[in-house]
Amino acid sequence: MSNLLSLSSVAKKIWMSLMGLFLFTFLLVHLSLNLTMITSPDSGLFNEAAHFMGTNPFIQVFQWVLFAGFIVHIILGLILQVQNWMARPNAYKKKASSEQSFFSKYMIHTAVVIFVFLIIHFLNFFLVAKGLIGEIGEVTIDGVTMEDMAGLVFDLFANPAYVVFYIIALLFLGFHLDHGIQSAFQSLGLNHPKYTPCIKNAGRLLAIVITLGYVLIPLVIYFTK
């Protein structure tokens, strides 16, 4: 924690951006896996993939790297936000264009909603899968008995209140990504009048695709499974 505080503002923004892009990559991979629940006829592919990740030593170590990425991203975001609030009385009258965007004004607010969502998501899936809380059924595929992670997801998405909460949280995630992607590239020095608009549009498109992809899953499960 003290090491993060000792970093300069520029260094904090760079590290936060790198962690953000790392987490964005994870979102893409995670989405591709989750979509198999609605594309695979019996969700067997999802259970097999979940079983592989749950038993693969490399992935088990990597998950802690992922958690560390989340923590660093969150801590740096909070530090930078507090520094911005403290410097506000002396801020320039004309803000940078990225700071004038609608979503940039509410990054900390969307981050809080996403953080609450992650805690609930962690409780509902990760701790249950680890056998620390609750119970999870089993399924046998090609002679291999494994945890029925798909069944766990189906049970949760059978609850309309949880589906609504999940979708609302994902919309906040989309808002966060819309500004976060372009902001990350800008913090890394990739800011040019010719290319920045393309990065901004590509980031917005990716934010929309990711959000719609994740939203599609609970809707399909709730109405068809």
RAQUIDA-V719270 format. One record per residue. N is the residue number from 0. PHI is phi in radians with two decimals (* if undefined). PSI is psi in radians with two decimals (999 if undefined). D_LAST is the distance of its C-alpha to the last C-alpha in Angstrom with 1 decimal. Layout:
# RAQUIDA-V719270
n=N phi=PHI psi=PSI d_last=D_LAST
n=N phi=PHI psi=PSI d_last=D_LAST
This chain:
# RAQUIDA-V719270
n=0 phi=* psi=-0.79 d_last=45.2
n=1 phi=-1.12 psi=-0.59 d_last=48.9
n=2 phi=-1.13 psi=-0.68 d_last=48.6
n=3 phi=-1.17 psi=-0.68 d_last=46.0
n=4 phi=-1.17 psi=-0.55 d_last=48.3
n=5 phi=-1.35 psi=-0.21 d_last=51.2
n=6 phi=-1.21 psi=2.62 d_last=49.7
n=7 phi=-1.23 psi=2.88 d_last=50.9
n=8 phi=-1.04 psi=-0.70 d_last=48.7
n=9 phi=-1.12 psi=-0.78 d_last=48.5
n=10 phi=-1.11 psi=-0.69 d_last=47.5
n=11 phi=-1.06 psi=-0.77 d_last=44.9
n=12 phi=-1.13 psi=-0.66 d_last=43.3
n=13 phi=-1.15 psi=-0.83 d_last=43.4
n=14 phi=-1.12 psi=-0.71 d_last=41.7
n=15 phi=-1.11 psi=-0.69 d_last=39.1
n=16 phi=-1.16 psi=-0.74 d_last=38.5
n=17 phi=-1.10 psi=-0.76 d_last=38.2
n=18 phi=-1.13 psi=-0.67 d_last=35.8
n=19 phi=-1.10 psi=-0.76 d_last=33.7
n=20 phi=-1.19 psi=-0.61 d_last=33.6
n=21 phi=-1.09 psi=-0.80 d_last=32.7
n=22 phi=-1.18 psi=-0.59 d_last=29.8
n=23 phi=-1.10 psi=-0.73 d_last=28.8
n=24 phi=-1.07 psi=-0.71 d_last=28.8
n=25 phi=-1.07 psi=-0.72 d_last=26.5
n=26 phi=-1.03 psi=-0.71 d_last=24.0
n=27 phi=-1.12 psi=-0.80 d_last=24.0
n=28 phi=-1.13 psi=-0.76 d_last=23.5
n=29 phi=-1.09 psi=-0.69 d_last=20.8
n=30 phi=-1.14 psi=-0.76 d_last=18.9
n=31 phi=-1.06 psi=-0.62 d_last=19.3
n=32 phi=-1.24 psi=-0.82 d_last=17.9
n=33 phi=-1.10 psi=-0.56 d_last=14.9
n=34 phi=-1.12 psi=-0.37 d_last=14.0
n=35 phi=-1.16 psi=-0.33 d_last=13.7
n=36 phi=-1.15 psi=-0.49 d_last=10.3
n=37 phi=-1.90 psi=-0.12 d_last=9.0
n=38 phi=-1.80 psi=-0.48 d_last=12.0
n=39 phi=-1.46 psi=2.31 d_last=12.3
n=40 phi=-0.91 psi=-0.78 d_last=10.8
n=41 phi=-2.06 psi=0.23 d_last=10.2
n=42 phi=1.10 psi=0.27 d_last=10.8
n=43 phi=-1.11 psi=-0.64 d_last=14.2
n=44 phi=-1.10 psi=-0.70 d_last=16.1
n=45 phi=-1.11 psi=-0.78 d_last=15.0
n=46 phi=-1.12 psi=-0.68 d_last=16.0
n=47 phi=-1.14 psi=-0.75 d_last=19.2
n=48 phi=-1.14 psi=-0.73 d_last=20.0
n=49 phi=-1.11 psi=-0.69 d_last=19.5
n=50 phi=-1.14 psi=-0.72 d_last=21.6
n=51 phi=-1.07 psi=-0.80 d_last=24.2
n=52 phi=-1.19 psi=-0.57 d_last=24.6
n=53 phi=-1.32 psi=-0.26 d_last=24.8
n=54 phi=-2.06 psi=-0.14 d_last=27.6
n=55 phi=-1.41 psi=2.12 d_last=29.5
n=56 phi=-1.02 psi=-0.72 d_last=32.7
n=57 phi=-1.09 psi=-0.79 d_last=33.1
n=58 phi=-1.19 psi=-0.60 d_last=29.6
n=59 phi=-1.12 psi=-0.62 d_last=30.2
n=60 phi=-1.30 psi=-0.72 d_last=33.5
n=61 phi=-1.10 psi=-0.51 d_last=32.1
n=62 phi=-1.09 psi=-0.54 d_last=29.6
n=63 phi=-1.30 psi=-0.53 d_last=32.7
n=64 phi=-1.13 psi=-0.69 d_last=34.1
n=65 phi=-1.11 psi=-0.80 d_last=31.0
n=66 phi=-1.05 psi=-0.71 d_last=31.4
n=67 phi=-1.10 psi=-0.66 d_last=35.0
n=68 phi=-1.08 psi=-0.75 d_last=34.2
n=69 phi=-1.06 psi=-0.81 d_last=32.1
n=70 phi=-1.11 psi=-0.81 d_last=35.0
n=71 phi=-1.08 psi=-0.77 d_last=37.7
n=72 phi=-1.06 psi=-0.77 d_last=35.9
n=73 phi=-1.18 psi=-0.82 d_last=35.5
n=74 phi=-1.09 psi=-0.81 d_last=39.0
n=75 phi=-1.12 psi=-0.65 d_last=40.7
n=76 phi=-1.08 psi=-0.75 d_last=38.8
n=77 phi=-1.16 psi=-0.75 d_last=40.0
n=78 phi=-1.07 psi=-0.82 d_last=43.5
n=79 phi=-1.12 psi=-0.66 d_last=43.8
n=80 phi=-1.14 psi=-0.76 d_last=42.5
n=81 phi=-1.10 psi=-0.72 d_last=45.1
n=82 phi=-1.11 psi=-0.66 d_last=47.8
n=83 phi=-1.14 psi=-0.73 d_last=46.9
n=84 phi=-1.11 psi=-0.71 d_last=47.2
n=85 phi=-1.19 psi=-0.55 d_last=50.5
n=86 phi=-1.57 psi=-0.08 d_last=51.9
n=87 phi=-0.98 psi=-0.70 d_last=50.8
n=88 phi=-1.05 psi=-0.44 d_last=54.3
n=89 phi=-1.88 psi=0.25 d_last=55.8
n=90 phi=-1.24 psi=2.74 d_last=53.1
n=91 phi=-1.15 psi=2.54 d_last=54.2
n=92 phi=-1.15 psi=-0.62 d_last=54.2
n=93 phi=-1.81 psi=1.94 d_last=52.5
n=94 phi=-1.44 psi=2.81 d_last=49.3
n=95 phi=-1.11 psi=2.68 d_last=47.8
n=96 phi=-1.04 psi=-0.64 d_last=45.6
n=97 phi=-1.14 psi=-0.53 d_last=42.5
n=98 phi=-1.38 psi=-0.25 d_last=43.3
n=99 phi=-1.54 psi=-0.18 d_last=43.4
n=100 phi=-1.17 psi=2.69 d_last=39.9
n=101 phi=-1.06 psi=-0.86 d_last=37.6
n=102 phi=-1.20 psi=-0.51 d_last=35.1
n=103 phi=-1.11 psi=-0.51 d_last=37.9
n=104 phi=-1.24 psi=-0.36 d_last=39.1
n=105 phi=-2.13 psi=0.41 d_last=35.9
n=106 phi=-1.06 psi=-0.74 d_last=35.0
n=107 phi=-1.19 psi=-0.58 d_last=35.9
n=108 phi=-1.22 psi=-0.80 d_last=33.8
n=109 phi=-1.14 psi=-0.59 d_last=30.6
n=110 phi=-1.12 psi=-0.67 d_last=31.4
n=111 phi=-1.12 psi=-0.77 d_last=31.6
n=112 phi=-1.09 psi=-0.76 d_last=28.1
n=113 phi=-1.11 psi=-0.69 d_last=26.7
n=114 phi=-1.09 psi=-0.77 d_last=28.6
n=115 phi=-1.07 psi=-0.74 d_last=27.2
n=116 phi=-1.06 psi=-0.73 d_last=23.6
n=117 phi=-1.11 psi=-0.68 d_last=24.5
n=118 phi=-1.09 psi=-0.81 d_last=25.9
n=119 phi=-1.13 psi=-0.73 d_last=22.8
n=120 phi=-1.07 psi=-0.72 d_last=20.7
n=121 phi=-1.09 psi=-0.76 d_last=23.3
n=122 phi=-1.16 psi=-0.70 d_last=23.1
n=123 phi=-1.34 psi=-0.48 d_last=19.4
n=124 phi=-2.07 psi=-1.04 d_last=19.1
n=125 phi=-1.10 psi=-0.88 d_last=22.5
n=126 phi=-1.19 psi=-0.58 d_last=24.3
n=127 phi=-1.20 psi=-0.76 d_last=21.5
n=128 phi=-1.09 psi=-0.55 d_last=21.4
n=129 phi=-1.45 psi=-0.05 d_last=25.2
n=130 phi=1.31 psi=0.31 d_last=25.2
n=131 phi=-1.48 psi=-0.53 d_last=27.2
n=132 phi=-2.46 psi=2.72 d_last=25.1
n=133 phi=1.12 psi=-2.97 d_last=22.3
n=134 phi=-2.34 psi=2.68 d_last=20.8
n=135 phi=-2.41 psi=2.43 d_last=18.2
n=136 phi=-1.32 psi=3.07 d_last=17.2
n=137 phi=-2.17 psi=2.72 d_last=18.3
n=138 phi=-2.47 psi=2.57 d_last=17.2
n=139 phi=-1.92 psi=2.17 d_last=19.8
n=140 phi=-2.22 psi=2.12 d_last=19.7
n=141 phi=0.91 psi=0.71 d_last=23.0
n=142 phi=1.43 psi=-0.01 d_last=24.8
n=143 phi=-1.86 psi=2.17 d_last=24.1
n=144 phi=-1.55 psi=2.25 d_last=22.6
n=145 phi=-2.51 psi=2.92 d_last=20.8
n=146 phi=-1.21 psi=2.45 d_last=18.9
n=147 phi=-1.54 psi=1.32 d_last=15.1
n=148 phi=-1.14 psi=-0.62 d_last=14.7
n=149 phi=-1.09 psi=-0.72 d_last=11.1
n=150 phi=-1.08 psi=-0.66 d_last=10.4
n=151 phi=-1.08 psi=-0.78 d_last=12.6
n=152 phi=-1.13 psi=-0.77 d_last=10.9
n=153 phi=-1.05 psi=-0.71 d_last=7.4
n=154 phi=-1.11 psi=-0.73 d_last=9.8
n=155 phi=-1.17 psi=-0.72 d_last=11.8
n=156 phi=-1.43 psi=0.05 d_last=9.4
n=157 phi=-1.44 psi=-0.21 d_last=8.4
n=158 phi=-1.59 psi=1.96 d_last=12.1
n=159 phi=-1.06 psi=-0.61 d_last=13.1
n=160 phi=-1.12 psi=-0.71 d_last=16.5
n=161 phi=-1.19 psi=-0.66 d_last=15.4
n=162 phi=-1.08 psi=-0.79 d_last=13.4
n=163 phi=-1.10 psi=-0.81 d_last=16.6
n=164 phi=-1.04 psi=-0.78 d_last=18.9
n=165 phi=-1.06 psi=-0.77 d_last=17.2
n=166 phi=-1.18 psi=-0.73 d_last=17.5
n=167 phi=-1.08 psi=-0.76 d_last=21.1
n=168 phi=-1.08 psi=-0.66 d_last=22.0
n=169 phi=-1.20 psi=-0.58 d_last=20.9
n=170 phi=-1.13 psi=-0.70 d_last=23.1
n=171 phi=-1.12 psi=-0.66 d_last=25.9
n=172 phi=-1.08 psi=-0.74 d_last=25.4
n=173 phi=-1.07 psi=-0.74 d_last=25.7
n=174 phi=-1.08 psi=-0.71 d_last=28.9
n=175 phi=-1.13 psi=-0.76 d_last=30.2
n=176 phi=-1.18 psi=-0.61 d_last=29.6
n=177 phi=-0.96 psi=-0.81 d_last=31.2
n=178 phi=-1.51 psi=-0.60 d_last=34.5
n=179 phi=-1.08 psi=-0.68 d_last=34.2
n=180 phi=-1.14 psi=-0.88 d_last=34.1
n=181 phi=-1.16 psi=-0.61 d_last=37.2
n=182 phi=-1.15 psi=-0.64 d_last=38.9
n=183 phi=-1.10 psi=-0.80 d_last=38.4
n=184 phi=-1.13 psi=-0.64 d_last=40.2
n=185 phi=-1.15 psi=-0.74 d_last=42.9
n=186 phi=-1.14 psi=-0.47 d_last=43.5
n=187 phi=-1.48 psi=0.07 d_last=43.9
n=188 phi=1.54 psi=0.08 d_last=46.6
n=189 phi=-1.59 psi=1.17 d_last=44.7
n=190 phi=-2.22 psi=1.96 d_last=45.9
n=191 phi=-2.55 psi=2.39 d_last=47.7
n=192 phi=-0.94 psi=-0.52 d_last=48.2
n=193 phi=-1.44 psi=-0.64 d_last=47.2
n=194 phi=-1.77 psi=-0.43 d_last=44.1
n=195 phi=-1.00 psi=-0.78 d_last=42.7
n=196 phi=-1.04 psi=-0.63 d_last=41.3
n=197 phi=-1.17 psi=-0.73 d_last=39.4
n=198 phi=-1.10 psi=-0.74 d_last=38.0
n=199 phi=-1.08 psi=-0.80 d_last=37.1
n=200 phi=-1.19 psi=-0.69 d_last=35.3
n=201 phi=-1.16 psi=-0.71 d_last=33.5
n=202 phi=-1.10 psi=-0.72 d_last=32.5
n=203 phi=-1.15 psi=-0.72 d_last=31.1
n=204 phi=-1.10 psi=-0.77 d_last=29.2
n=205 phi=-1.12 psi=-0.69 d_last=27.7
n=206 phi=-1.09 psi=-0.71 d_last=26.8
n=207 phi=-1.18 psi=-0.79 d_last=25.0
n=208 phi=-1.09 psi=-0.80 d_last=23.1
n=209 phi=-1.11 psi=-0.79 d_last=22.1
n=210 phi=-1.08 psi=-0.83 d_last=21.1
n=211 phi=-1.12 psi=-0.65 d_last=19.0
n=212 phi=-1.08 psi=-0.80 d_last=17.4
n=213 phi=-1.22 psi=-0.65 d_last=16.4
n=214 phi=-1.16 psi=-0.61 d_last=15.4
n=215 phi=-1.05 psi=-0.63 d_last=13.1
n=216 phi=-1.08 psi=-0.96 d_last=10.9
n=217 phi=-1.14 psi=-0.56 d_last=9.9
n=218 phi=-1.16 psi=-0.80 d_last=9.8
n=219 phi=-1.12 psi=-0.77 d_last=7.4
n=220 phi=-1.11 psi=-0.78 d_last=4.9
n=221 phi=-1.14 psi=-0.70 d_last=6.1
n=222 phi=-1.60 psi=-0.24 d_last=6.3
n=223 phi=-2.17 psi=-0.45 d_last=3.8
n=224 phi=-1.50 psi=999 d_last=0.0
